[in-house]
Amino acid sequence: MSPVRLGFSTAFLFLVFAIQESVISRVHLPITGFSLYLAVLICLIALEDRNGAVVMGFIGGLVLDLSPTSQSPFGQWALIFTIIGYLISSNLESVGDFTSEPISFVVFIAAGSALALTSYLFAGLLLGENIGSLSRTLIVIAGNFIWTMVFTPFFLPLIRKAREATLTSKERM
Amino acid sequence: MARGGSNRSRLLLVILLVSSLLLITLDLRGVGVTSGSRNATQVILSPIQKAASDIFAPVGRFMSDVKNFGKTKAQIAELKLANAKLKQEAAFSSDTKGQLAQLKSVLDLAGRGGFKTVSARVIGRGSSSTFSQTITLDAGTGSGIRKNMTVISENGLVGVVKDSTINSSIVLLMSDPTFRIGVRVARTQSVGVLMGEGGGSYTLELLDPAGTMQVGDSLISIGSDNNRPYIPGLPVGAITKVDHTTTSLTQRATVKSFANLNDLGVVSVVLAAPTTAPSKPINPTPRATITVLVTPTPTPSVSGSPTPTAAPSKVKK
């Protein structure tokens, strides 16, 4: 991943983060809210190679750590997404690339978001945070999974195009 | 080659993991850089949130109207207002009765009104990815809002200011799992702790094992030292279910808050409780007393001896 693309990707992630914090979080959806940011980040991680996925996970996690409403320690999301980036990239190498199959990719993104939230909660438990009732937590994760499945097909082509626009000529080849 | 690439990947992974752990450690140790970065983000985001709030508020209202179908918006708002007033009155009424019964009515009257408040619009809500129940207000330290100030709505307690920048504040809602507040059952004056559950219901744990409570009992905030973070006497919620089957020593109940945290448009931050509140024992003002000093004056008698007659000579207040 070139430094220029890293810069573009960070700026893009911050833009999505601003949309998430300003617009998406204001929308009252049934069950629970939807995290556009998590879906976009999982999508970008899945489209990268191993090193790119780890770096993208770390940067994306850091941006999410900047959330003023977050009560978790700064760096918790960076830790989670670095691990998730590594896991996704290694599994994609062994399982095979299915990012060109839309339905499989959407399910993968939704599952990845659920995994990220679960890991975040687990890390929070290890750090002694209060995560509330289990039923409520499960509802939030399940709700986010459903909404990610519903909304991802609408913005997935846009994310792909935005990513392709930041690729250098060498990376395109 | 492949082995070399794999090693580089692992090295990169280790470096990034160590960096993350370092950041977590720094944050947990209270290094200001991390909290400063979140404050800076809030300063950057708050104008965007304000703009988004202005743009999307009509859309939100439209969606709300669609959701409510045939119901008239104005009628709903009117009924909500009337209901809120009635709830407040009922809470205050039963609270006052309980207090009178225990001769504690002078305490917590500060929370009955007359607070110095500043109103603010809700311009953002906590993201679902952070699991935190928060709202963002469009007023901050520039309006006098500081950390640990009580936030109220028309129906009662909403939360507490968690952080504030020059032009925005983040409020931890009472539904957050980390939220705790000392409350009193208005009818019986039993004291307990109310805890957020992350959703619409709350758990009340009575501190007194012999205390009593029943469904419908109103809960009033006890208050904190110097009224921060909580001012006393605020309506908090009502008991919806009492758990009789609990095996723990303390009694538990499920509570529903008076304030609807999903429908917050404008809230008030309590800057100061009234200084004239009867939170301290009132010393009675001494009444004016009149002292009459009588000096016997001799009056001439038949025999020529003086007869004493009363004549005020001095009045002292």
Interface residues (C-beta under 8 A of the other chain):
Chain A: A18 Q20 E21 S22 V23 I24 S25 R26 V27 H28 T32 G33 F34 S35 Y37 L38 R50 N51 V54 V55 G57 F58 G61 L64 D65 L66 S67 P68 T69 S70 Q71 S72 P73 F74 G75 Q76 A78 L79 T82 I83 Y86 A116 L117 Y120 L121 G124 L127 E129 N130 I131 G132 S133 R136 T137 I139 V140 G143 N144
Chain B: R8 S9 L12 L13 L16 L17 S19 S20 L21 L22 L23 I24 L26 D27 L28 T34 S35 S37 R38 N39 T41 Q42 L45 I48 Q49 A51 A52 S53 F56 G60 G124 R125 G126 S127 S128 S129 T130 F131 S132 T134 T136 D163 I170 L172 D176 P177 T178 G196 E197 G198 G199 N262
